[in-house]
Structures are given as structure tokens and as C-alpha cells.
Amino acid sequence: MFFMQSGLDIIGDIGIINFHKYYNPIRKWLLAKKTLKGNRHLKTVVEKKGQISGELRTFKTKHLAGERRKTTTHKENNCLFYMDIEKTYFSPRLSNERKIISEEVLKLAKNNSKILVMFAGVAPYPIAIAKLLRKNKIKAKIYSNELNEKANKFAEKNVRLNKVKDYITFINGNAKNIKTKEKFDIILMQRPNAEDTFLKTALRLSKKGTTIFYHGFGTKEKVLSEIKKDAKNKVGKISIRKAGDIAPFKFRWQARFRVK
């Protein structure tokens, strides 16, 4: 029980611990040192202070052990993502989900397909998709949209780092007001747990046959209901599956449907 912790997330070489509320500073420091020693690739251990909050989905940290820094390079699915863990939203727990969605997009994409990724963050989805497309010799165009200006700067660096600049275009800003004349073949909505579904924007940027991947939260019934309410009769059959949990008995859902 002494070393019990609420959770450990690892982004690059930084360990982020979310402690139970009863931990005092000494116990936190001891666990941080133990975590650093037990994970040789870690260089820094910090405490997560509070929950993810705000429009940009960020959180604060407190240094506990190792190097004093908040930037790191995270590797997953043969991609590299450089970021500041406090200034950008990134969940290492969604690594497998990103792999699944990227492979599904690969099956749909063709030469000259136009793909929109909303809420793109430091560009894990655009980059993972671009690498798969290149590997399979499919020349499509990916458009990355993100509100967070700091995340956008890291995204641009990551595109260069992964050598996929010829595949990705940035159209940054609020997802409600994406300014483009393009109509997309595939739209990824890896949206935050927010009241707005942003389906109005996605449908405005879609055309007949567009495939939309939509992240919803809560119960399966709630997610299906919000899609049907905001999409009305503009979409066809909805397929839906669990894509991870966000709290006890509350889940993240990945829905997929086509525009009529």
C-alpha cells in the first residue's frame, strides 16, 4: 500500500504520476525516486497537479525527481512527437487507438483523397496516417486543425521531424470556424469531452460519401443520441465501439458513419 499510486503515464522520457490525495510530500518524493530507478529510460518524474481543464485541455505539473524540464520526444507507431507536456494535450493511453484509426483511414484513402483531422494537437494522427500512406504509395492530402497555437508550433516541428511535410497542410484555429473551400473524403473528429459535438462543422466540410470518425463520451446510448440529434438524417448507419475508459462506468466511444 505504501507505494500505491493513482496512475503513471509516460510521455517520452517523462513519468507523470497522479497521486491519491492522502500522499504527503515525502511519500510522493520516495515514489518518484522509485519510479525513476525502476524505469531506466525515464529522465524526469513529475506530479500531475489537478485535472485536464480549459479549452486547450492542459494541466500543471510539479517536479519531483530527475531532470528539471517539461519537453520530451515521445515515440509510438514508428513516429516521433516532440512536445511540452504542460502546454499541449497528448495522451499516451491513446497510442493503440491512433494505430487502429490510422489503419482504418489507410483502407479508405485513395490517391488525391482529402483528409481532415480536427483537434489535431501536436499532430499524432496526421503524422501516423501520412507515414502509412507514404509506405503504401498513396498520395493523399491531410489537413491538420488545432486551436492551441503552441501545439501547432510543435506539430509543425513534428511534421518536419517525421519527414511528411509534403502530405500535411495546417489550417489552424477554432474547429467551429475552419476556413477552407475544401470538401473532405475523410474527417477525423478526435474531439474533447465537451458539450458541443462539432458535427455542424464536420457536415459543412463533407460531401456525399464522406466517412466521419467521431469520438463521444459517456454511455453508448448518449453518444448515438447526440450524433442522431445533430446530424439529423444526413448520415447513414452508425457503427460504434469502445475506445477506452474515462472514469468508472464511463467510456470513450469511436463512432463511424458516412454522409448521405
ROMARDO-185776 format. One record per atom (N, C-alpha, C, O): residue in three letters; x, y, z. Coordinates in steps of 0.05 Angstrom, whole numbers, padded with zeros to 5 digits, always signed. Each point is the difference from the previous one (the first is absolute). Example, Ala and Ser with C-alpha at 12.3 -4.5 7.8 and 13.67 -1.06 7.14 Angstrom:
ALA+00264-00114+00156ALA-00018+00024+00000ALA+00018+00024+00000ALA+00021+00000+00013SER-00028+00021-00027SER+00016+00024+00001SER-00015+00022+00014SER+00010+00022+00004
END
This chain:
MET+00016-00024+00000MET-00016+00024+00000MET+00017+00025+00000MET-00009+00021-00010PHE+00033-00022+00022PHE+00016+00024+00002PHE+00006+00013-00026PHE+00001+00024-00003PHE+00004-00041-00018PHE+00007+00011-00026PHE-00024+00000-00019PHE+00004+00002-00024MET-00028-00005+00034MET-00023+00001-00018MET-00002+00028-00012MET+00004+00020+00013GLN-00011-00019-00038GLN-00004+00026-00014GLN-00025-00001-00017GLN-00009-00022-00008SER-00002+00045+00002SER-00024+00001-00016SER+00006-00007-00029SER-00017-00012-00013GLY+00041+00018+00003GLY+00006-00007-00027GLY+00026+00013-00009GLY+00008+00021+00009LEU+00005-00035-00027LEU+00025+00010-00012LEU-00003+00001-00030LEU-00005-00021-00013ASP+00008+00044+00001ASP+00001+00003-00028ASP+00028+00007-00008ASP+00014+00015+00014ILE-00005-00026-00036ILE+00027+00005-00010ILE-00001+00013-00028ILE-00010-00012-00019ILE+00020+00036+00017ILE+00002+00014-00025ILE+00029+00005-00006ILE+00014+00015+00014GLY-00004-00029-00034GLY+00029+00002-00006GLY+00016-00011+00024GLY-00003-00023+00008ASP+00021+00040+00002ASP+00016-00008+00024ASP-00009+00014+00025ASP+00015+00003+00019ILE-00041+00006-00018ILE-00011+00013+00023ILE-00022-00017+00012ILE-00019-00008-00014GLY+00021+00001+00040GLY-00021-00015+00013GLY-00018+00020+00015GLY+00009+00018+00014ILE-00036-00021-00017ILE-00019+00018+00012ILE-00017-00016+00019ILE-00015-00018-00008ILE+00017+00024+00034ILE-00015-00015+00020ILE-00024+00016+00010ILE+00002+00024+00007ASN-00025-00037-00006ASN-00024+00011+00011ASN-00005-00013+00027ASN-00009-00023+00001PHE+00015+00036+00021PHE+00000-00012+00027PHE-00028-00001+00012PHE-00017+00016-00006HIS+00013-00035+00024HIS-00023+00000+00018HIS+00003+00024+00018HIS+00022+00009+00006LYS-00044+00002+00003LYS+00000+00025+00015LYS+00014-00002+00027LYS+00008+00020+00012TYR-00005-00044-00001TYR+00011-00003+00027TYR+00031+00000+00000TYR+00012-00002+00022TYR+00001+00004-00045TYR+00029-00001+00000TYR+00012+00027+00010TYR-00008+00021-00009ASN+00027-00023+00027ASN+00014+00024+00009ASN+00025+00004-00017ASN+00008-00018-00015PRO+00005+00041+00016PRO+00023+00007-00017PRO+00022-00021+00001PRO+00012-00006-00021ILE-00005-00005+00044ILE+00022-00019+00002ILE-00007-00026-00014ILE+00017-00011-00014ARG-00041+00002+00017ARG-00009-00025-00013ARG+00000+00004-00031ARG+00007-00018-00015LYS-00015+00042+00006LYS+00000+00006-00028LYS+00028-00001-00011LYS+00005-00012-00022TRP+00014+00024+00036TRP+00028+00001-00008TRP+00012-00028-00001TRP+00014-00007-00019LEU-00020-00010+00039LEU+00010-00027+00001LEU-00010-00017-00024LEU+00015-00015-00012LEU-00041+00019+00006LEU-00011-00015-00022LEU+00011+00009-00027LEU+00005-00015-00018ALA+00000+00042+00016ALA+00012+00011-00024ALA+00028-00012-00004ALA+00007-00007-00023LYS+00009+00006+00044LYS+00027-00012-00002LYS-00002-00029-00007LYS+00017-00010-00016LYS-00036-00005+00027LYS-00003-00028-00006LYS-00008-00004-00030LYS+00010-00018-00013THR-00028+00036+00004THR-00009-00002-00028THR+00023+00006-00019THR+00003-00014-00020LEU+00013+00034+00027LEU+00023+00007-00017LEU+00021-00023-00001LEU+00011-00006-00021LYS-00007-00007+00043LYS+00019-00022+00002LYS-00010-00024-00015LYS+00016-00015-00012GLY-00042+00010+00014GLY-00012-00024-00012GLY-00005+00002-00030GLY-00006-00020-00013ASN+00008+00044+00002ASN-00004+00004-00029ASN+00024+00015-00011ASN+00001+00024+00000ARG+00019-00039-00009ARG+00026+00011-00007ARG-00002+00020-00023ARG+00018+00017-00002HIS-00038-00018-00015HIS-00002+00019-00022HIS-00011+00027+00009HIS+00001+00019-00015LEU-00012-00018+00039LEU-00011+00026+00010LEU+00023+00018+00010LEU+00019-00009+00012LYS-00022+00035-00018LYS+00019+00020+00009LYS-00012+00019+00020LYS+00014+00014+00015THR-00041-00013-00015THR-00014+00019+00017THR-00026-00012+00010THR-00013-00016-00014VAL+00006+00022+00039VAL-00025-00008+00012VAL-00014+00025+00011VAL+00012+00014+00016VAL-00037-00010-00023VAL-00015+00023+00010VAL-00027-00010+00011VAL-00009-00022-00005GLU-00002+00040+00021GLU-00027-00006+00011GLU-00021+00016-00016GLU+00004+00023-00007LYS-00025-00036-00001LYS-00022+00013-00013LYS-00016+00016+00020LYS-00010-00012+00020LYS+00007+00038-00024LYS-00014+00017+00019LYS-00027+00007-00011LYS-00002+00016-00019GLY-00019-00028+00030GLY-00027+00006-00010GLY-00006-00016-00025GLY+00015-00017-00009GLN-00038+00023-00002GLN-00010-00014-00023GLN+00005+00016-00026GLN+00006+00023+00001ILE-00009-00037-00024ILE+00001+00014-00025ILE-00023+00019-00002ILE-00023-00007+00006SER+00028+00032-00013SER-00021+00020+00000SER+00004+00021-00021SER+00021+00001-00013GLY-00042+00015+00009GLY+00002+00022-00019GLY-00005-00009-00029GLY+00000-00024-00006GLU-00003+00044-00011GLU-00005-00005-00028GLU+00023-00015-00014GLU-00004-00014-00020LEU+00028+00018+00031LEU+00024-00012-00013LEU+00007-00027+00013LEU+00019-00012-00009ARG-00034+00003+00028ARG+00004-00026+00013ARG+00028-00004+00011ARG+00013-00020-00007THR-00004+00038+00024THR+00027-00002+00011THR-00002-00004+00030THR-00021+00003+00012PHE+00044-00010+00000PHE+00002-00003+00029PHE+00027+00009+00010PHE+00019+00002-00015LYS-00017+00003+00041LYS+00025+00008+00012LYS+00014-00023+00013LYS-00012-00021+00006THR+00039+00024-00002THR+00016-00021+00012THR+00018+00012+00021THR+00005+00024+00001LYS+00006-00042+00016LYS+00020+00008+00020LYS+00023-00019-00001LYS-00004-00024+00000HIS+00028+00034-00003HIS+00024-00017-00002HIS+00005-00015+00026HIS-00003+00011+00022LEU+00009-00037-00025LEU+00006-00017+00023LEU+00027-00012-00001LEU+00014-00001+00021ALA-00004-00008-00044ALA+00026-00014-00001ALA+00011+00002-00028ALA-00015+00003-00020GLY+00041-00005+00017GLY+00014+00000-00026GLY+00003+00028-00011GLY+00001+00020+00015GLU+00002-00019-00041GLU+00005+00026-00014GLU-00024+00018+00002GLU-00023-00008+00000ARG+00029+00034+00002ARG-00021+00020+00003ARG-00007+00011-00028ARG+00011+00020-00009ARG-00029-00034-00004ARG-00010+00009-00026ARG-00028-00011-00006ARG-00008-00019+00013LYS-00005+00031-00032LYS-00027-00009-00007LYS-00003-00007-00030LYS-00022-00007-00009THR+00044+00009-00005THR-00001-00008-00028THR+00012-00028-00004THR+00018-00008+00015THR-00029-00006-00034THR+00010-00028-00005THR-00008-00008-00028THR-00017+00012-00013THR+00029-00033+00003THR-00007-00012-00025THR-00012-00028+00005THR+00014-00017+00011HIS-00039+00013-00019HIS-00014-00025+00004HIS+00000-00016-00025HIS-00004+00011-00022LYS+00009-00037+00024LYS+00001-00017-00023LYS-00023-00020+00001LYS-00004-00014+00021GLU-00012+00011-00042GLU-00020-00020-00002GLU-00007-00005-00029GLU+00002+00018-00017ASN-00009-00043+00011ASN-00009-00007-00028ASN+00019+00010-00021ASN-00008+00009-00021ASN+00034-00011+00027ASN+00021+00008-00019ASN+00000+00030-00006ASN+00009+00009-00021CYS-00020+00007+00040CYS-00001+00029-00003CYS+00013+00013+00025CYS+00002-00012+00021LEU+00008+00037-00025LEU+00012+00016+00021LEU-00016+00025+00005LEU-00007+00014-00019PHE+00000-00008+00044PHE-00015+00024+00007PHE+00014+00016+00022PHE+00003-00010+00022TYR+00006+00033-00029TYR+00013+00018+00019TYR-00021+00019+00011TYR-00016+00011-00015MET+00017-00006+00042MET-00021+00016+00012MET+00008+00010+00028MET+00020-00010+00011ASP-00035+00029-00001ASP+00002+00008+00028ASP-00025-00011+00013ASP-00022+00005-00008ILE+00026-00022+00029ILE-00023-00014+00012ILE-00020+00018+00013ILE-00023-00008+00004GLU+00031+00033+00003GLU-00019+00019+00013GLU-00014+00017-00020GLU-00022+00010+00006LYS+00034-00006-00029LYS-00011+00020-00019LYS-00018-00013-00022LYS-00013+00015-00015THR+00014-00041+00013THR-00016-00014-00021THR-00015-00024+00012THR+00008-00011+00020TYR-00029+00003-00034TYR-00014-00024+00008TYR+00011-00024-00015TYR+00001+00000-00025PHE+00006-00021+00040PHE+00009-00025-00013PHE-00004-00022+00020PHE+00009+00001+00023SER-00023-00022-00032SER-00004-00023+00017SER+00014-00025-00011SER-00007-00009-00021PRO+00027-00001+00036PRO+00014-00024-00009PRO-00019-00025+00000PRO+00006-00020-00013ARG-00027+00022+00029ARG-00019-00022+00002ARG-00016-00005-00026ARG-00012-00021-00003LEU+00013+00041-00015LEU-00015-00003-00025LEU+00018-00010-00023LEU-00008+00001-00023SER+00032-00011+00030SER+00018-00009-00021SER-00012-00022-00017SER+00001+00002-00025ASN-00014-00022+00037ASN-00011-00021-00016ASN-00024+00009-00016ASN-00005-00009-00022GLU-00011+00028+00033GLU-00023+00011-00014GLU+00010+00015-00025GLU-00013-00002-00021ARG+00035+00017+00024ARG+00011+00014-00023ARG+00008-00019-00022ARG-00003+00005-00024LYS+00014-00028+00033LYS+00009-00020-00019LYS-00024-00012-00015LYS+00000-00003-00024ILE-00021-00003+00039ILE-00025-00012-00012ILE-00012+00019-00020ILE-00007-00008-00023ILE+00003+00033+00031ILE-00013+00020-00018ILE+00017+00005-00025ILE-00010+00002-00022SER+00037+00000+00026SER+00017+00005-00023SER-00002-00023-00020SER+00000+00005-00024GLU-00002-00029+00033GLU-00002-00023-00018GLU-00027-00001-00013GLU-00002-00008-00023GLU-00019+00017+00037GLU-00027+00002-00013GLU+00000+00021-00022GLU-00012-00003-00021VAL+00025+00026+00027VAL+00002+00021-00020VAL+00015-00009-00025VAL-00007+00006-00022LEU+00028-00022+00027LEU+00016-00010-00022LEU-00017-00017-00019LEU+00003+00001-00025LYS-00021-00017+00036LYS-00018-00016-00017LYS-00019+00016-00017LYS-00009-00009-00021LEU+00002+00033+00031LEU-00019+00017-00014LEU+00013+00019-00020LEU-00012+00007-00021ALA+00037+00001+00026ALA+00013+00020-00015ALA+00009-00009-00028ALA+00006-00023-00005LYS-00007+00042-00014LYS+00008-00005-00027LYS+00018+00023-00008LYS+00002+00020+00014ASN+00011-00022-00037ASN+00015+00023-00010ASN-00018+00024-00003ASN-00022-00002-00011ASN+00031+00024+00021ASN-00014+00026-00001ASN-00023+00002+00021ASN-00015+00020-00001SER+00012-00039+00019SER-00019+00002+00021SER+00007+00024+00018SER+00024+00007+00004LYS-00044+00006+00007LYS+00004+00023+00018LYS-00010-00008+00027LYS-00023-00007+00004ILE+00041+00009+00016ILE-00005-00010+00027ILE+00003+00024+00019ILE+00020+00013+00001LEU-00041-00009+00016LEU+00001+00021+00020LEU+00002-00013+00028LEU-00015-00017+00007VAL+00035+00027+00008VAL+00002-00008+00028VAL-00005+00024+00018VAL+00016+00019+00001MET-00039-00020+00013MET-00007+00021+00018MET+00011-00006+00028MET+00005-00023+00007PHE+00001+00044+00008PHE+00011-00004+00027PHE+00027-00015-00001PHE+00004-00020+00015ALA+00013+00028-00033ALA+00023-00016-00007ALA+00023+00001+00020ALA+00018-00017-00001GLY-00018+00037+00019GLY+00022+00001+00020GLY+00027+00003-00013GLY+00004+00017-00018VAL+00015-00033+00028VAL+00028+00002-00011VAL+00003-00018-00025VAL+00022-00006-00008ALA-00045-00002-00003ALA-00002-00014-00026ALA+00006-00030+00001ALA+00011-00010-00019PRO-00018-00005+00040PRO+00004-00029+00000PRO-00016-00014-00022PRO+00011-00018-00013TYR-00036+00026+00010TYR-00017-00013-00021TYR+00010+00007-00028TYR+00004-00018-00016PRO-00001+00044+00009PRO+00009+00006-00027PRO+00026-00013-00007PRO+00003-00010-00023ILE+00016+00009+00042ILE+00026-00012-00006ILE-00001-00030-00003ILE+00011-00011-00019ALA-00026-00002+00037ALA-00002-00029-00002ALA-00014-00008-00026ALA+00008-00020-00013ILE-00028+00034+00005ILE-00014-00005-00025ILE+00018+00005-00024ILE+00001-00016-00019ALA+00013+00038+00020ALA+00018+00008-00022ALA+00021-00022-00005ALA+00007-00007-00022LYS+00004-00003+00044LYS+00021-00021-00003LYS-00011-00025-00012LYS+00014-00013-00016LEU-00038+00005+00024LEU-00012-00023-00012LEU-00006+00004-00030LEU+00004-00018-00016LEU-00014+00041+00010LEU-00006+00006-00028LEU+00025-00001-00017LEU+00000-00011-00022ARG+00021+00023+00032ARG+00025+00000-00015ARG+00011-00028-00004ARG+00009-00008-00021LYS-00011-00008+00043LYS+00010-00028-00002LYS-00015-00016-00021LYS+00011-00017-00013ASN-00037+00024+00010ASN-00017-00015-00019ASN-00003+00015-00027ASN-00016-00007-00016LYS+00033+00027+00013LYS+00001+00015-00026LYS-00026+00012-00008LYS-00008+00000-00024ILE-00006+00011+00044ILE-00026+00014-00005ILE+00006+00030+00004ILE+00008+00008+00022LYS-00013+00008-00041LYS+00005+00029+00001LYS-00026+00015+00006LYS-00014+00009-00018ALA+00007-00007+00044ALA-00023+00015+00009ALA+00009+00025+00014ALA+00023+00004+00005LYS-00043+00014+00001LYS+00007+00025+00014LYS-00014+00001+00027LYS-00024-00005+00002ILE+00039+00010+00019ILE-00010+00001+00027ILE+00000+00029+00010ILE+00020+00014-00003TYR-00043-00006+00014TYR-00002+00027+00011TYR-00003-00002+00030TYR-00018-00013+00010SER+00036+00027+00004SER+00001-00001+00029SER-00011+00025+00013SER+00009+00022-00007ASN-00029-00025+00024ASN-00013+00023+00013ASN+00003-00002+00030ASN-00006-00020+00013GLU+00016+00042+00000GLU+00004+00001+00029GLU-00002+00029+00009GLU+00010+00018-00013LEU-00023-00015+00036LEU-00004+00027+00012LEU+00024+00010+00014LEU+00007+00024-00002ASN+00007-00041+00016ASN+00023+00007+00017ASN+00024+00009-00017ASN+00012-00017-00014GLU-00005+00042+00016GLU+00022+00011-00017GLU+00027-00014+00007GLU+00016-00004-00018LYS-00012-00002+00044LYS+00025-00012+00008LYS+00001-00029-00011LYS+00021-00010-00008ALA-00043-00004+00009ALA-00001-00027-00011ALA+00005+00001-00030ALA+00013-00018-00011ASN-00023+00038-00002ASN+00005+00003-00029ASN+00030+00002-00007ASN+00009-00011-00020LYS+00005+00026+00037LYS+00029+00003-00005LYS+00014-00026+00003LYS+00018-00007-00015PHE-00026-00009+00036PHE+00012-00026+00003PHE-00008-00019-00023PHE+00016-00016-00009ALA-00041+00019+00000ALA-00009-00016-00023ALA+00016+00004-00025ALA+00008-00018-00014GLU-00002+00044+00009GLU+00016+00006-00024GLU+00028-00011+00002GLU+00011-00010-00019LYS+00000+00011+00044LYS+00026-00012+00004LYS-00001-00031-00004LYS+00018-00012-00011ASN-00039+00000+00021ASN-00003-00029-00002ASN-00004-00009-00029ASN+00010-00022-00007VAL-00023+00038-00008VAL-00003-00007-00029VAL+00027-00001-00013VAL+00006-00018-00016ARG+00011+00038+00022ARG+00027+00000-00011ARG+00016-00023+00011ARG+00015-00013-00014LEU-00018+00008+00040LEU+00015-00022+00013LEU-00006-00027-00012LEU+00018-00017-00002ASN-00043+00013-00006ASN-00008-00026-00011ASN+00000+00000-00031ASN-00006-00020-00013LYS+00015+00042+00001LYS+00004+00002-00029LYS-00025-00006-00016LYS+00000-00015-00019VAL-00022+00028+00028VAL-00026-00003-00015VAL-00012+00027-00008VAL-00024+00003-00002LYS+00042+00017-00001LYS-00009+00027-00006LYS-00017+00001-00026LYS-00017+00017-00002ASP+00023-00034-00017ASP-00014+00000-00025ASP-00028-00012+00001ASP-00015+00002-00019TYR+00008-00013+00042TYR-00027-00012+00004TYR-00019+00017+00017TYR-00024-00003-00002ILE+00035+00021+00018ILE-00016+00014+00020ILE-00001+00030-00004ILE+00020+00013-00003THR-00045-00002+00004THR-00005+00029-00001THR-00013+00008+00026THR-00018-00014+00010PHE+00025+00037+00000PHE-00012+00010+00025PHE-00021+00021-00005PHE+00004+00019-00015ILE-00028-00023+00027ILE-00021+00020-00001ILE-00009+00004+00029ILE-00020-00009+00009ASN+00037+00024+00005ASN-00004+00002+00029ASN-00022+00020+00008ASN-00008+00017-00015GLY-00001-00020+00040GLY-00020+00017+00011GLY-00023-00016+00012GLY+00002-00024+00003ASN-00023+00038+00005ASN-00023-00012+00013ASN-00014-00020-00019ASN-00006+00007-00023ALA+00001-00031+00032ALA-00013-00021-00017ALA-00028+00009-00009ALA-00009-00011-00020LYS-00003+00029+00035LYS-00027+00009-00009LYS+00001+00017-00025LYS-00019+00003-00014ASN+00043+00009+00010ASN+00002+00020-00022ASN+00022-00006-00019ASN+00015+00017-00009ILE-00012-00043+00002ILE+00021-00007-00019ILE-00005+00013-00027ILE-00021-00003-00012LYS+00041+00018+00003LYS-00004+00015-00025LYS+00015-00014-00023LYS+00024+00002-00002THR-00040-00015-00014THR+00011-00013-00024THR-00023-00005-00019THR-00023-00003+00008LYS+00029+00002-00034LYS-00020-00006-00020LYS+00000-00030-00007LYS-00017-00009-00016GLU+00035-00006+00029GLU+00002-00028-00006GLU-00024-00016+00011GLU-00012+00008+00021LYS+00005-00030-00034LYS-00019-00019+00009LYS+00016-00026+00004LYS+00014-00009-00019PHE-00017-00004+00042PHE+00018-00022+00007PHE-00012-00027-00004PHE-00024-00004+00002ASP+00041-00015-00009ASP-00008-00028-00003ASP-00002-00015+00026ASP-00016-00018+00004ILE+00034+00026+00014ILE+00002-00013+00027ILE+00004+00022+00021ILE+00017+00018-00004ILE-00032-00019+00026ILE+00003+00019+00021ILE+00003-00014+00027ILE-00016-00017+00007LEU+00038+00024+00007LEU+00004-00011+00027LEU-00007+00020+00020LEU+00010+00023+00000MET-00028-00030+00019MET-00009+00018+00021MET+00008-00012+00027MET-00017-00011+00014GLN+00042+00012-00008GLN+00010-00010+00026GLN-00004+00022+00021GLN+00019+00010+00012ARG-00044-00004-00008ARG-00009+00024+00015ARG+00004-00003+00030ARG+00001-00023+00010PRO+00001+00045+00004PRO+00001-00001+00029PRO-00028-00006+00012PRO-00020-00001-00014ASN+00020-00005+00040ASN-00025-00006+00014ASN-00014+00026+00005ASN+00001+00011+00022ALA-00015-00001-00042ALA-00013+00027+00001ALA-00029-00003-00007ALA-00009-00020-00012GLU-00006+00041+00018GLU-00029+00000-00006GLU-00005+00002-00030GLU-00018-00014-00010ASP+00034+00029-00004ASP-00003+00004-00029ASP+00010-00025-00014ASP+00022-00009+00005THR-00039-00002-00023THR+00009-00023-00016THR+00018+00007-00023THR+00014-00017-00011PHE-00016+00042+00002PHE+00015+00010-00023PHE-00008-00014-00026PHE+00014+00003-00021LEU-00037-00017+00021LEU-00009-00013-00024LEU-00010+00019-00021LEU+00002-00005-00024LYS-00011+00028+00033LYS-00009+00021-00019LYS+00023+00008-00019LYS-00003+00002-00024THR+00027+00001+00036THR+00024+00007-00016THR+00007-00023-00018THR+00006+00004-00024ALA-00005-00028+00035ALA+00008-00024-00016ALA-00018-00004-00024ALA+00009-00006-00022LEU-00035+00009+00026LEU-00019-00003-00022LEU+00003+00022-00021LEU-00004-00005-00024ARG+00010+00029+00033ARG+00004+00022-00018ARG+00024-00005-00019ARG+00000+00008-00023LEU+00020-00023+00034LEU+00024-00005-00015LEU+00000-00027-00014LEU+00020-00009-00012SER-00042-00004+00013SER-00002-00027-00012SER-00016+00001-00026SER-00010+00021-00008LYS+00008-00044-00005LYS-00015-00003-00025LYS-00013-00028+00001LYS+00005-00015+00019LYS-00020+00009-00039LYS-00013-00027-00001LYS+00022-00021-00001LYS+00018+00000-00017GLY-00020-00019+00036GLY+00020-00022+00002GLY+00023+00005+00019GLY+00016-00018+00005THR-00014+00042+00006THR+00021+00005+00020THR-00003-00018+00024THR-00022-00004+00011THR+00044-00008-00002THR+00001-00016+00024THR+00009+00017+00023THR+00021+00013-00001ILE-00036-00014+00023ILE+00006+00016+00024ILE+00006-00019+00023ILE-00015-00019+00006PHE+00038+00024+00008PHE+00007-00015+00024PHE-00005+00020+00023PHE+00012+00021+00001TYR-00029-00029+00018TYR-00009+00018+00021TYR+00005-00011+00028TYR-00007-00023+00006HIS+00020+00039+00011HIS+00005-00008+00028HIS-00023+00011+00017HIS-00006+00024+00000GLY-00007-00042+00015GLY-00020+00008+00019GLY+00006-00011+00028GLY+00017-00017+00003PHE-00031+00028+00017PHE+00007-00008+00028PHE-00026-00005+00016PHE-00021+00012-00005GLY+00024-00031+00024GLY-00022-00007+00017GLY-00010-00028-00005GLY+00015-00019+00000THR-00041+00017-00006THR-00012-00026-00006THR-00003-00002-00031THR-00001+00020-00014LYS-00002-00045+00005LYS-00004-00005-00028LYS-00025+00014-00010LYS-00001+00012-00021GLU-00020-00013+00037GLU-00026+00012-00006GLU+00002+00030-00003GLU-00011+00012-00018LYS+00026+00000+00036LYS+00004+00030-00001LYS+00014+00008-00025LYS-00008+00019-00013VAL+00029-00033+00006VAL+00016+00007-00024VAL-00017-00003-00026VAL+00000+00017-00017LEU-00014-00039+00015LEU-00018-00004-00023LEU-00021+00021-00002LEU-00007+00010-00021SER-00004-00002+00044SER-00021+00020+00001SER+00010+00027-00009SER-00014+00014-00015GLU+00038-00006+00024GLU+00010+00026-00008GLU+00007+00002-00029GLU-00003+00020-00013ILE+00013-00043+00002ILE+00006+00000-00029ILE-00026+00003-00016ILE-00002+00016-00019LYS-00018-00032+00026LYS-00026+00001-00014LYS-00013+00027+00002LYS-00013+00009-00018LYS+00016+00003+00041LYS-00013+00026+00005LYS+00013+00022-00017LYS-00014+00016-00013ASP+00041-00015+00012ASP+00014+00021-00014ASP+00004-00006-00030ASP+00002+00019-00016ALA-00001-00044+00009ALA+00004-00007-00029ALA-00027-00004-00014ALA-00002+00000-00024LYS-00019-00003+00041LYS-00027-00004-00010LYS-00001-00023-00020LYS+00008-00022+00007ASN-00018+00027-00031ASN-00002-00022-00020ASN+00021+00001-00021ASN-00003-00010-00022LYS+00026+00023+00029LYS+00021+00005-00020LYS+00020-00023-00001LYS+00018+00000-00018VAL-00019-00018+00036VAL+00020-00022+00001VAL-00014-00027-00001VAL-00023-00003+00007GLY+00038-00017-00016GLY-00011-00027-00001GLY+00004-00016+00025GLY+00001+00012+00022LYS+00002-00038-00024LYS+00003-00018+00023LYS+00025+00008+00016LYS+00021+00005-00011ILE-00025-00006+00037ILE+00022+00007+00019ILE+00012-00025+00012ILE-00014-00015+00013SER+00040+00010-00017SER+00013-00022+00014SER+00015+00013+00024SER+00011+00022-00003ILE-00011-00036+00025ILE+00012+00012+00024ILE+00013-00021+00017ILE-00009-00023+00002ARG+00032+00030+00011ARG+00014-00018+00017ARG+00014+00015+00023ARG+00004+00025-00002LYS+00002-00039+00023LYS+00014+00013+00022LYS+00029+00006-00008LYS+00013-00016-00014ALA-00003+00039+00023ALA+00027+00008-00006ALA+00015+00009+00025ALA+00017+00017-00001GLY-00024-00030+00023GLY+00014+00006+00026GLY-00019+00011+00020GLY-00023+00008-00006ASP+00031-00007+00031ASP-00017+00011+00022ASP+00011+00027+00009ASP+00024+00005-00001ILE-00043+00012+00011ILE+00008+00026+00010ILE-00006+00003+00029ILE+00010+00018+00013ALA-00026-00036-00002ALA-00008-00001+00029ALA-00015-00026+00004ALA-00007-00014-00019PRO+00003+00007+00045PRO-00015-00025+00005PRO-00027+00000-00014PRO-00017+00018+00004PHE+00012-00038-00020PHE-00025-00004-00015PHE-00005+00022-00021PHE-00022+00003-00010LYS+00042+00013+00003LYS-00002+00020-00021LYS+00022-00005-00020LYS+00023-00004+00007PHE-00030+00004-00033PHE+00019-00008-00020PHE+00003+00021-00023PHE-00017+00017-00004ARG+00039-00020-00010ARG+00004+00014-00025ARG-00010-00018-00022ARG+00007-00024+00000TRP-00023+00034-00019TRP-00011-00016-00021TRP+00010+00011-00027TRP+00002+00024-00004GLN+00004-00043-00014GLN+00007+00008-00027GLN-00023-00008-00019GLN-00005-00024-00004ALA-00008+00044-00007ALA-00022-00005-00019ALA+00010+00006-00028ALA+00017+00017-00005ARG-00028-00032-00014ARG+00007+00004-00028ARG-00025-00001-00017ARG-00017-00017+00003PHE+00015+00037-00021PHE-00024+00001-00017PHE+00006+00015-00026PHE+00020+00015-00001ARG-00037-00018-00019ARG+00004+00013-00025ARG-00022+00021-00005ARG-00023-00004+00009VAL+00030+00025-00022VAL-00019+00021-00007VAL-00016-00009-00024VAL+00011-00009-00020LYS-00037+00013+00022LYS-00018-00007-00022LYS+00002+00019-00024LYS-00013-00003-00020
END
